[in-house]
């Protein structure tokens, strides 16, 4: 074999090894991250200044999460927010936690709500 072929094969092997290394590294870093998803499944408009929102959070059973819930009027403008709603560890192997919370709406009547943010605060 001449030097040019050896050089091309060597570069190919190095590139392949680098790509495999990046794939392994990225899969390991993703597996260490706790996953959490939140959504509002039901909204009860109590009156002009408050709603009751049923919030569902999917997370690892032994993890704790903290979420913020925003309330919106019919035009889609934010009229209230509840911060730091805590979802603790679940019994058994349940990934879904459900909680009804009161969201005050000082800026007007709300017609809908959403989970604005949700993050894992503790894993076990």
Secondary structure, 3 states (H helix, E strand, C coil): CCHHHHHHHHHHHHHHHHHHHHHHHHHHHHHCCCCEEEEEEEEEEEECCEEEEEEEEEECCCCEEEEEEEEECCCCCEEEEEEEEEECCCCCCCCEEEEEEEEECCCCCCCEEEEEEEEEEECC
